[in-house]
């Protein structure tokens, strides 16, 4: 019986030690800072981004097709955790309704992540 317990313990220990202990933690949080996620012509769409990636972040791309925005943010000071705000002026716009912000993150391992956030132009 002792041999069986020892064998089970040895198998469990070898399984635990053979597992990859480094977990990849990747999160993208986008917040529209405008009240009720709404913006009008002449105002700025204010975005707050919080991005974490255990591999390190290469760049963040912000796309807002309705505003003709395509911005790439590179060389941020912290390699694994980026927190920043970006503001985009809403001008010369003749549409209203619900639209999306597209955020693409490329990490140092070459993996791409994408997140979207809706906002309204009134």
Contact map, one row per residue, 1 for C-alpha under 8 A:
11111000000000000000000000000000000000000000000000000000000000000000000000000000000000000000000000000000000000000000000000
11111100000000000000000000000000000000000000000000000000000000000000000000000000000000000000000000000000000000000000000000
11111110000000000000000000000000000000000000000000000000000000000000000000000000000000000000000000000000000000000000000000
11111111000000000000000000000000000000000000000000000000000000000000000000000000000000000000000000000000000000000000000000
11111111100000000000000000000000000000000000000000000000000000000000000000000000000000000000000000000000000000000000000000
01111111110000000000000000000000000000000000000000000000000000000000000000000000000000000000000000000000000000000000000000
00111111111000000000000000000000000000000000000000000000000000000000000000000000000000000000000000000000000000000000000000
00011111111100000000000000000000000000000000000000000000000000000000000000000000000000000000000000000000000000000000000000
00001111111110000000000000000000000000000000000000000000000000000000000000000000000000000000000000000000000000000000000000
00000111111111000000000000000000000000000000000000000000000000000000000000000000000000000000000000000000000000000000000000
00000011111111100000000000000000000000000000000000000000000000000000000000000000000000000000000000000000000000000000000000
00000001111111110000000000000000000000000000000000000000000000000000000000000000000000000000000000000000000000000000000000
00000000111111111000000000000000000000000000000000000000000000000000000000000000000000000000000000000000000000000000000000
00000000011111111100000000000000000000000000000000000000000000000000000000000000000000000000000000000000000000000000000000
00000000001111111110000000000000000000000000000000000000000000000000000000000000000000000000000000000000000000000000000000
00000000000111111110000000000000000000000000000000000000000000000000000000000000000000000000000000000000000000000000000000
00000000000011111111000000000000000000000000000000000000000000000000000000000000000000000000000000000000000000000000000000
00000000000001111111000000000000000000000000000000000000000000000000000000000000000000000000000000000000000000000000000000
00000000000000111111100000000000000000000000000000000000000000000000000000000000000000000000000000000000000000000000000000
00000000000000001111111000000000000000000000000000000000000000000000000000000000000000000000000000000000000000000000000000
00000000000000000011111000000000000000000000000000000000000000000000000000000000000000000000000000000000000000000000000000
00000000000000000001111100000000000000000000000000000000000000000000000000000000000000000000000000000000000000000000000000
00000000000000000001111110000000000000000000000000000100000000000000000000000000000000000000000000000000000000000000000000
00000000000000000000011111000000000000000000000000001110000000000000000000000000000000000000000000000000000000000000000000
00000000000000000000001111100000000000000000000000011100000000000000000000000000000000000000000000000000000000000000000000
00000000000000000000000111110000000000000000000000111100000000000000000000000000000000000000000000000000000000000000000000
00000000000000000000000011111000000000000000000001111000000000000000000000000000000000000000000000000000000000000000000000
00000000000000000000000001111100000000000000000011110000000000000000000000000000000000000000000000000000000000000010000000
00000000000000000000000000111110000000000000000011100000000000000000000000000000000000000000000000000000000000000000000000
00000000000000000000000000011111000000000000001111000000000000000000000000000000000000000000000000000000000000000011100000
00000000000000000000000000001111100000000000001110000000000000000000000000000000000000000000000000000000000000000000100000
00000000000000000000000000000111110010000000111100000000000000000000000000000000000000000000000000000000000000000000101000
00000000000000000000000000000011111010000000111100000000000000000000000000000000000000000000000000000000000000000000000000
00000000000000000000000000000001111111100000110000000000000000000000000000000000000000000000000000000000000000000000000000
00000000000000000000000000000000111111000000000000000000000000000000000000000000000000000000000000000000000000000000000000
00000000000000000000000000000000011111000000000000000000000000000000000000000000000000000000000000000000000000000000000000
00000000000000000000000000000001111111100000000000000000000000000000000000000000000000000000000000000000000000000000011100
00000000000000000000000000000000011111110000000000000000000000000000000000000000000000000000000000000000000000000000001111
00000000000000000000000000000000010011111011100000000000000000000000000000000000000000000100000000000000000000000000001111
00000000000000000000000000000000000001111110000000000000000000000000000000000000000000000100000000000000000000000000000011
00000000000000000000000000000000000000111110000000000000000000000000000000000000000000000111100000000000000000000000000011
00000000000000000000000000000000000000011111000000000000000000000000000000000000000000001110000000000000000000000000000000
00000000000000000000000000000000000000111111100000000000000000000000000000000000000000001110000000000000000000000000000000
00000000000000000000000000000000000000100111110000000000000000000000000000000000000000111100000000000000000000000000000000
00000000000000000000000000000001110000100011111000000000000000000000000000000000000000111100000000000000000000000000000000
00000000000000000000000000000001110000000001111100000000000000000000000000000000000011110000000000000000000000000000000000
00000000000000000000000000000111100000000000111110000000000000000000000000000000000011100000000000000000000000000000000000
00000000000000000000000000000111100000000000011111000000000000000000000000000000001111000000000000000000000000000000000000
00000000000000000000000000011110000000000000001111100000000000000000000000000000011110000000000000000000000000000000000000
00000000000000000000000000111100000000000000000111110000000000000000000000000000111100000000000000000000000000000000000000
00000000000000000000000001111000000000000000000011111000000000000000000000000001111000000000000000000000000000000000000000
00000000000000000000000011110000000000000000000001111101100000000000000000000001110000000000000000000000000000000000000000
00000000000000000000000111100000000000000000000000111111100000000000000000000001100000000000000000000000001000000000000000
00000000000000000000001111000000000000000000000000011111000000000000000000000001000000000000000000000000000000000000000000
00000000000000000000000100000000000000000000000000001111100000000000000000000001000000000000000000000000001110000000000000
00000000000000000000000000000000000000000000000000011111110000000000000000000011100000000000000000000000001110000000000000
00000000000000000000000000000000000000000000000000011011111100000000000000000011100000000000000000000000111100000000000000
00000000000000000000000000000000000000000000000000000001111100000000000001100010000000000000000000000000111100000000000000
00000000000000000000000000000000000000000000000000000000111110000000000111100000000000000000000000000000111000000000000000
00000000000000000000000000000000000000000000000000000000111111000000000111000000000000000000000000000011110000000000000000
00000000000000000000000000000000000000000000000000000000001111100000011110000000000000000000000000000111100000000000000000
00000000000000000000000000000000000000000000000000000000000111110000111100000000000000000000000000001111000000000000000000
00000000000000000000000000000000000000000000000000000000000011111001111000000000000000000000000000001110000000000000000000
00000000000000000000000000000000000000000000000000000000000001111111110000000000000000000000000000011100000000000000000000
00000000000000000000000000000000000000000000000000000000000000111111110000000000000000000000000000011000000000000000000000
00000000000000000000000000000000000000000000000000000000000000011111100000000000000000000000000000100000000000000000000000
00000000000000000000000000000000000000000000000000000000000000011111100000000000000000000100100000000000000000000000000000
00000000000000000000000000000000000000000000000000000000000000111111110000000000000000000000000000000000000000000000000000
00000000000000000000000000000000000000000000000000000000000001111111111000000000000000000000000000000000000000000000000000
00000000000000000000000000000000000000000000000000000000000011111001111100000000000000000000000000000000000000000000000000
00000000000000000000000000000000000000000000000000000000000011100000111110000000000000000000000000000000000000000000000000
00000000000000000000000000000000000000000000000000000000001111000000011111000000000000000000000000000000000000000000000000
00000000000000000000000000000000000000000000000000000000001110000000001111110000000000000000000000000000000000000000000000
00000000000000000000000000000000000000000000000000000000011100000000000111110000000000000000000000000000000000000000000000
00000000000000000000000000000000000000000000000000000000011000000000000011111000000000000000000000000000000000000000000000
00000000000000000000000000000000000000000000000000000000000000000000000011111110010000000000000000000000000000000000000000
00000000000000000000000000000000000000000000000000000000000000000000000000111110010000000000000000000000000000000000000000
00000000000000000000000000000000000000000000000000000000000000000000000000011111110000000000000000000000000000000000000000
00000000000000000000000000000000000000000000000000000001110000000000000000011111110000000000000000000000000000000000000000
00000000000000000000000000000000000000000000000000111111100000000000000000000111110000000000000000000000000000000000000000
00000000000000000000000000000000000000000000000001111001100000000000000000000111111000000000000000000000000000000000000000
00000000000000000000000000000000000000000000000011110000000000000000000000011111111100000000000000000000000000000000000000
00000000000000000000000000000000000000000000000111100000000000000000000000000000111110000000000000000000000000000000000000
00000000000000000000000000000000000000000000000111000000000000000000000000000000011111000000000000000000000000000000000000
00000000000000000000000000000000000000000000011110000000000000000000000000000000001111100000000000000000000000000000000000
00000000000000000000000000000000000000000000011100000000000000000000000000000000000111110000000000000000000000000000000000
00000000000000000000000000000000000000000001111000000000000000000000000000000000000011111000000000000000000000000000000000
00000000000000000000000000000000000000000001110000000000000000000000000000000000000001111100000000000000000000000000000000
00000000000000000000000000000000000000000111100000000000000000000000000000000000000000111110000000000000000000000000000000
00000000000000000000000000000000000000111111100000000000000000000010000000000000000000011111100000000000000000000000000000
00000000000000000000000000000000000000001110000000000000000000000000000000000000000000001111100000000000000000000000000000
00000000000000000000000000000000000000001000000000000000000000000000000000000000000000000111110000000000000000000000000000
00000000000000000000000000000000000000001000000000000000000000000010000000000000000000000111111000000000000000000000000000
00000000000000000000000000000000000000000000000000000000000000000000000000000000000000000001111100000000000000000000000000
00000000000000000000000000000000000000000000000000000000000000000000000000000000000000000000111110000000000000000000000010
00000000000000000000000000000000000000000000000000000000000000000000000000000000000000000000011111000000000000000000000111
00000000000000000000000000000000000000000000000000000000000000000000000000000000000000000000001111100000000000000000000111
00000000000000000000000000000000000000000000000000000000000000000000000000000000000000000000000111110000000000000000011110
00000000000000000000000000000000000000000000000000000000000000000100000000000000000000000000000011111000000000000000011110
00000000000000000000000000000000000000000000000000000000000000011000000000000000000000000000000001111100000000000001111000
00000000000000000000000000000000000000000000000000000000000001111000000000000000000000000000000000111110000000000001111000
00000000000000000000000000000000000000000000000000000000000011110000000000000000000000000000000000011111000000000111100000
00000000000000000000000000000000000000000000000000000000000111100000000000000000000000000000000000001111100000000111000000
00000000000000000000000000000000000000000000000000000000000111000000000000000000000000000000000000000111110000011110000000
00000000000000000000000000000000000000000000000000000000111110000000000000000000000000000000000000000011111000011100000000
00000000000000000000000000000000000000000000000000000000111100000000000000000000000000000000000000000001111101111000000000
00000000000000000000000000000000000000000000000000001011111000000000000000000000000000000000000000000000111111110000000000
00000000000000000000000000000000000000000000000000000011110000000000000000000000000000000000000000000000011111100000000000
00000000000000000000000000000000000000000000000000000011000000000000000000000000000000000000000000000000001111100000000000
00000000000000000000000000000000000000000000000000000000000000000000000000000000000000000000000000000000011111110000000000
00000000000000000000000000000000000000000000000000000000000000000000000000000000000000000000000000000000011111111000000000
00000000000000000000000000000000000000000000000000000000000000000000000000000000000000000000000000000001111001111100000000
00000000000000000000000000000000000000000000000000000000000000000000000000000000000000000000000000000001110000111110000000
00000000000000000000000000000000000000000000000000000000000000000000000000000000000000000000000000000111100000011111000000
00000000000000000000000000010100000000000000000000000000000000000000000000000000000000000000000000000111000000001111100000
00000000000000000000000000000100000000000000000000000000000000000000000000000000000000000000000000011110000000000111110000
00000000000000000000000000000111000000000000000000000000000000000000000000000000000000000000000000011100000000000011111000
00000000000000000000000000000000000010000000000000000000000000000000000000000000000000000000000001111000000000000001111100
00000000000000000000000000000001000011100000000000000000000000000000000000000000000000000000000001111000000000000000111110
00000000000000000000000000000000000011100000000000000000000000000000000000000000000000000000000111100000000000000000011111
00000000000000000000000000000000000001111000000000000000000000000000000000000000000000000000001111100000000000000000001111
00000000000000000000000000000000000001111000000000000000000000000000000000000000000000000000000110000000000000000000000111
